[in-house]
Amino acid sequence: MSEFDFVVLGGGSGGYAAARTAAGEGLRTAVIDGSRELGGLCILRGCMPSKTLIESANRLQDMREAPEFGLKAKDIGFDAAKIIERKRRLISEFAKYRTEQLENGKFALIRGQARFASPHEILVSLLGGGEQTVRAETILVATGSVIRHPDVPGLAQAKPLTSDDVLDNDHPPKSLIVLGAGPVALEMAHYHRGLGADVTVVQRSKQVLSSMDRDVADAVQRGMERHGTKFVLGCRILQAGTSSRGKWVRVAHDDREETIEADEILLALGRDPATSQLDLPAAGLDIAPGRALATSDTQQTLVPHIFGAGDVTGKLEIVHIAIEQGEIAARNAARLLRGTGEPLETIDYRLRLFAVFTQPEAAMVGLTEREASGLGLDFAAATYPFDDHGKSIVHGKTDGFVKLIADRKSGEILGGAVVGPHASELIHEIVVALRYRSTAAEFLKIPHYHPTLSEIWTYPAEELAG
């Protein structure tokens, strides 16, 4: 039996960050990963491959808009096989680097599928065959998530695409129904529309991007509609199927039903925590397969020496948060093992950061207006549009706006959101402001070069400071 101080189940971003941190704390550490390829969701089937494809779609869209800038671009088109080949090459390089990190010898790497035998013992079905028992003083579950498959009549038989399929599909469909309106759904809708496909987004709720304020979500939707994406919102999915013309989805509105047809269906209705193979009850955790692993702000579960981080906790499916959770779990495990009674570290979601890479992009940090209202805060919000901002007009990218939220009495900035060009980059200025608890008046003292996109933040800040 192998014995360790700290064992991580899952070698993705959160798991690797935890193992690295634990090894740095002097803990005998191991990572158990049963994936055929090392790297984790973000590198292999999430953030990086999707953004690689989206970059190609964005550049193609820019070429279509060349006449607006007095430029000539002839024979505009794309080679899907080369787009996918570039993606595979880049992701292979990213995955190779992560593999080297996991195999650097600072901690043990065990390749196999893990399941609990007891609160301190893990049975590993090794990828090369056989089984190994691992004993751990402390454990981190960071096994990520899997694609959710809803129980819709006929949907499984229609064999919808998933995000995994799209990321390797060198024959993209000419028309697509996207089920879902979260980040993955909208990004894949944007990618296919950017390549020229006829795209329809279907969603139960009446708002896309449910974690964002309505004005932000609506601005994203309007921008995507301007580029040709269609939306069918506020409906129930009744059934799906295939026909001689392709595939179809039947939906119900309050007063009518509607059938939508396309070459393909993309299933993007979210992800579920990857807990089904862990046998969590054997660890003392009465959690049904596929349900989230509940954790406290110290990342501990109800069994104090077992921690959770990343998508498996069902909280925020965001890479930088998974990394922070993993690092906190590792440091807290070290404190438990030292037995000195040190207070455990807690996570602070005040700087929660989120972005979606559509066109226009959208990003936010801190509180939304809806959340601030729910907390009973006395706050003010101010916005400023990109269509009245010089640099964005020069860019020809005028969809969207920026928004700041501040405490009405102290002036402290509580949150920010942006829909528009390079939103995922622009939001970081507000992250810094929140990190150091800047007021709107203090923010205005920061010089902003003219003309830049960044200076647009000074307009809502000036209104709030006043």
C-alpha positions, 0 to 999 in steps of 0.5 A: 500500500502506498501512503501519502500526506495529501492525495489529489483525485484529478490532474486538471488545473485545480488538481495540479495547482493543489498538488504543486502547493502541497508539495511546496508545503513539504507534504508527501503528495500524489495525483491520481488521474484516470484520463487517457490524456493528461491536461484536464478539461480546460486544456483538452476540451474547454477553454483553450480549444474553444478559444482557438476555434473562436479566434478563427471565426473572429478573423473571418468576420473581420475579413468580411468587414474589410470594405468598411475600412477601405480594404479589399478582401477577395475569395473570403472563406475557410478551411475547416480541416486546417482550423481543427489542425491548428487547434490540435497542434496548439492543444497538443503543445499545451497538454504536453507542458501540463504533462511535464508539470505533472511528471516533474517528480515533485509529487507522485503521479498515478494513472488510473480511475480512483474510488474510495474504499474508506475515508482514508483509502483509495482503490485505483484501477490502473490504466495499465491493468491491475489495482493499487491501494493508496492511503492518504491522510488528507484528500482533495477531490478535483475530478471536474465535470461531465456533459449533462444529458437531459431526458428529452424524448428522442434527443439521445436517438438524434445523436446531438453534437456535444462541445467535445464533438464540435472541438474536433469537427472538421466538417461543421454543419451549415445549420445548427440548433444550439440547446442552451444559452450559457457561456459554452452554448453562446460561444459555440453558436458564435463560432458556427455563425462566424463560419457562416452557419444558420444558427438558432439558440434555444433556451428555457429561460427568457434570458441568456447568460443567467448569471449576468444582469439582464441589461448585460445579457440582452446586449450580448443577445442583440449583438449576436442577433446583429451578426445573424444568430437567431434566438428562441427563448422562454420555451420548453423542449418537448422532443427531438428527432431526425428526418430526411432533411436533418434534425429537428427540435419541437418546443412549446411556448405559452400559446403555441408549439414550434418545430425548428430544423437544422443539419445538426443539434448541439447539446449545451445545457450545462455540465454535472459534477464528475462524482459517479465513479468515486463511491463517495458514500464509502468515504463517509459522504452520503452523496448520490452519483453525479451530484455536487460535492458540497464544500465550505469556504475552507474547501472542506467537505463534511468529512474534514480531511476530505476537500473539494475544488473545481467543477466537482463542487458545483459552485463556479465552473471557472478555471482561476477559481478552481486553481484558487480553491485547490491551493487553499485546500492544499494549504489547509491540509498542511495546517491540519496535518501540522496540528498546531491549531492554526486557523484555516484559510477561507476563500473570498468570492468577492473578486469572482470574475467571468467572461464569455467569448462571443461577439460582442464579448462580455465580462463581469467582476464582483457583484451584479446589480441583482446581487447587490439588491438581494443583499440589501445594499445601498448602491448606485450604477452607471453605464456608458455605451461603446457607440459614443466612444471614440476608439471603439468607433474607430475599431468599428466595434460599437455594440455594448457598454460598460457598467460600474456599481458602487456603494452610494455612501462610501463610493467603493466600487462593488462590481463592474461589467462590460459588453463590447470589444475586448471585454475579457481584457478590459474587465481586468482594470476593474478587478484591480480596482476591486482588489484594492477596494478603490472608490470611484473617485480614487479610480478617476485619479488613474491616468488613461491614455487617449484614445484607448478602449480602457478610458471608457471606464472613466465615464461611469466612474465620473458619474458615480464619483459625482 
